């Protein structure tokens, strides 16, 4: 295989449609006779439903139907558990999954209570006001510590507490680490992650075709295959009767893989019942409540260290807010638990978490998926230790890095994919060196910073390390086919939300088949085009589906060469596949186009040899034994205004190792976007709930996504340690940019404001100018 | 309650449309669902994200904050009109492609409309000026850096082709 495209910054195949307004997004689906759906959502967080009366709504002009939970009959069922608990000894898990419509009880603001179907969305929303609901309001469970007290109300009446899960994982013997320790540092850390807030909200369009006995669902999902399988089962249909299409999706970042959202369950049912196509598009206010969040954890963590700053052991006990239901199992807190260990040698680890039900929207993974929380705890513990022992923050990290000869490195605990947490490959120290070099660490700390401080400027530096578990199983597949016009079609089952799959998968196929990358047409997210798959999550698309595309393309290449060798009566070794044709080496005029070979492989008459498969196509699958572990270091220089706490990022460096790179341009874009979301998480975005579970800032005017003025220019560099777990050597990169930004902010701000001297420690994320004002005012001696 | 309808006539991308619309219909919904110009996207419907930006008589506006009836006798430009001549991309579109200035592409039409208007006013912007002009459009995918680079490059291309 030549590598004309693999590794090159190939411009994207999908751009033209997106740039000219021709790409199909969910709200662009227009069908004859389509009706529009609006949901009545709870305005309180915790209540018992006494009665619901939709009779007035049904009288309104343009209203076609109104439904409550009772109307759903046997179709009303709690949703499936997406990720069962991993096989960890002694695990407690109380499965309580979301329901399509609240029946007896409401468990969070925004939970749907009733449905209106009308001739337009305007009329449907008008009719929501006609529904009369009587509620008995209950005290809301909001604070995760209060939630575990004996006097707390219970989110789920059939449980005797608000415990969703309890998990302990250990490695080595923490007690003996304590016995040997020079110092033990103990702190309480709070980390809140916010909402993914893609610019396109969610939506569902369902069309039941009674004549064809066929259901078509357009859905902004990251996992169309599982949506099809689940809905087919719920609707009493076979999988072949249901087609799920994830069209162009305007950003996902995790919450669009959650299933089944109530709207996904309701719309197909309504379409069957009314025999009309129906559409629901989430509005931005709904998005703040109806789409899943990530939110907060509280860690009581301690680290035992030797006098030279080497980690002897870590003990961590944390609480995790899972929201009103726990359909995604333990993925987020297990990611926190596992990713805390980072790129460091931690001989002893004792980590226990309790996941807690609250009367707040459901928590499922959002870009990073709990990894941020763990990385924050580890990186802050290292900073505190460095300060205590008077070791440079970069140096203490270096001393603890896993050495290059220790891979594969076993962490002895279980990861989210049920496999032991084992790092496949890595070479961590050069990544740190490269980052320190790029940011000019020594120059800044030794010369520039003292000089600027003397001028009265408040500048500080931070450096943070992390690992990212990526590319987990189970598997993905791809079907590669040469069409009679010579163009190549690639279909996979994953969904795509801007990751550039139309280009990166095309690059892989184009190299194998010797065609131009623009002659490869990639289809993702249409279950009629590719039947099997798991979905786009955990930075796995490029790794798992990419390798399946490579394997299927390789098989098609072999078929093409075989057919051509038969046609030319020559050895395959004498053939070359390039420029869309197979030629005999050294005889330029002697060639057959790939399209011609494809046509010959599908003869209209005559006999074929036994075992012959028609066409130039292949479907192949790839499933890695476990996830591939990427790693990176971020470094940043900031300046703060000591009065307003306005923050300006002067330099931002990312050095990252995600194995072999398919397309460095797309990779850079993924890192840029991740960092931007990390910056939002660290300093601008905070979900503010009151004690009744009301979200006080549910608008984009109040919940602050970073703009072009807050996100700085980023300087990127890479090292390459291929993964041994897949033939292409790829590791995932989708979440890397977002993971270490919180601790980086805390460290750099502490340094800029010289907070150590004021006995102020930044032990929480998100920070903000107002929060810094509060923290520094409260400080002793302030 | 009977719908409160008004006859309007407006020009969109040079084509004249006559329609009868309800007074409450948003311009964004009118463009997308009545005229089937779905390239204009809706992100927040409260005027913050900028995805629905179109040009009204040459000036960028949020089509989610305007009613269709208010555009009677006015001229609107949308993303569908940017590369109308034979399908060749506008320099701003081309630069976005060249610099990987879009990922999911949902915010892109609004950014294209905001920035084409800006680059007409300011033909040689600094990076800070581009960032300021872009700051009313939210993008959740790109971190803006490649969009900023695309706009600086587009400005240069447009200057080079000026008479």
Contacts between the chains, C-beta under 8 A, distances in Angstrom:
chain1	res1	chain2	res2	distance
A	11	B	97	6.0
A	11	B	98	6.8
A	11	B	100	7.3
A	12	B	97	7.2
A	12	B	100	6.9
A	14	B	105	7.4
A	15	B	96	7.3
A	15	B	97	4.5
A	15	B	102	6.4
A	15	B	105	7.5
A	16	B	89	7.6
A	16	B	97	7.3
A	18	B	102	5.8
A	18	B	105	3.1
A	18	B	108	5.7
A	19	B	79	7.9
A	19	B	83	7.8
A	19	B	89	6.5
A	19	B	93	4.4
A	19	B	96	6.0
A	19	B	97	6.3
A	19	B	102	7.0
A	19	B	105	7.4
A	19	B	108	6.4
A	19	B	112	7.2
A	20	B	39	7.1
A	20	B	79	6.8
A	20	B	80	7.1
A	20	B	82	7.3
A	20	B	83	5.7
A	20	B	87	8.0
A	20	B	89	7.6
A	20	B	93	7.1
A	21	B	37	7.4
A	21	B	38	7.1
A	21	B	39	1.9
A	21	B	40	7.3
A	21	B	78	7.1
A	21	B	79	4.0
A	21	B	80	4.8
A	21	B	109	5.6
A	22	B	39	7.1
A	23	B	105	6.1
A	25	B	38	7.6
A	25	B	41	6.9
A	25	B	106	6.7
A	27	B	32	7.1
A	27	B	38	7.3
A	27	B	42	7.0
A	28	B	32	7.7
A	28	B	38	4.1
A	30	B	33	7.2
A	30	B	36	7.1
A	61	B	1	7.3
A	122	B	22	7.4
A	122	B	24	6.8
A	122	B	25	7.5
A	196	B	140	7.6
A	197	B	140	6.3
A	198	B	104	7.2
A	198	B	106	7.3
A	198	B	140	5.5
A	199	B	41	7.6
A	199	B	43	4.4
A	199	B	49	5.8
A	199	B	51	5.5
A	199	B	104	7.5
A	199	B	106	4.7
A	199	B	107	4.6
A	199	B	138	6.2
A	199	B	139	7.0
A	199	B	140	5.4
A	200	B	41	7.1
A	200	B	43	6.8
A	200	B	104	7.1
A	200	B	106	4.4
A	201	B	43	7.7
A	248	B	104	7.4
A	248	B	105	6.8
A	248	B	106	7.9
A	249	B	104	6.7
A	250	B	41	7.2
A	250	B	43	8.0
A	250	B	104	4.8
A	250	B	105	7.4
A	250	B	106	2.9
A	250	B	107	7.7
A	251	B	103	7.7
A	251	B	104	4.5
A	251	B	106	6.3
A	251	B	140	5.1
A	251	B	141	5.7
A	253	B	140	7.3
A	283	B	45	6.0
A	284	B	43	7.1
A	284	B	44	4.2
A	284	B	45	6.0
A	284	B	46	6.6
A	284	B	49	7.9
A	497	B	104	5.5
A	498	B	102	7.9
A	498	B	103	3.5
A	498	B	104	3.0
A	498	B	105	6.8
A	498	B	141	5.0
A	499	B	103	7.2
A	500	B	103	7.1
A	665	B	100	5.0
A	666	B	100	7.0
A	668	B	100	7.5
A	668	B	146	7.9
A	669	B	100	5.2
A	669	B	103	5.8
A	669	B	141	7.5
A	669	B	142	6.1
A	669	B	143	8.0
A	669	B	146	6.4
A	672	B	142	5.9
A	672	B	143	3.4
A	672	B	144	7.8
A	672	B	145	5.2
A	672	B	146	6.8
A	673	B	103	6.5
A	673	B	140	7.3
A	673	B	141	4.7
A	673	B	142	5.5
A	673	B	143	4.9
A	674	B	143	7.8
A	675	B	143	5.8
A	676	B	140	7.8
A	676	B	142	7.5
A	676	B	143	3.5
A	676	B	144	6.9
A	677	B	140	7.2
A	699	B	44	7.6
A	699	B	46	5.8
A	699	B	48	7.2
A	700	B	43	8.0
A	700	B	44	4.9
A	700	B	46	6.8
A	700	B	48	3.9
A	700	B	49	5.7
A	700	B	138	6.9
A	701	B	46	6.6
A	701	B	48	5.1
A	705	B	138	5.2
A	705	B	140	6.7
A	707	B	134	7.6
A	707	B	135	4.3
A	707	B	136	7.7
A	707	B	138	6.6
A	707	B	144	7.7
A	708	B	130	7.7
A	708	B	131	4.3
A	708	B	132	7.9
A	708	B	134	4.1
A	708	B	135	5.0
A	708	B	137	7.9
A	708	B	144	4.2
A	708	B	147	7.3
A	708	B	148	6.5
A	709	B	131	5.6
A	709	B	132	6.9
A	709	B	135	4.8
A	711	B	143	5.1
A	711	B	144	5.1
A	711	B	145	7.2
A	713	B	145	5.8
A	713	B	148	7.9
A	714	B	143	6.9
A	714	B	145	6.1
A	737	B	143	7.7
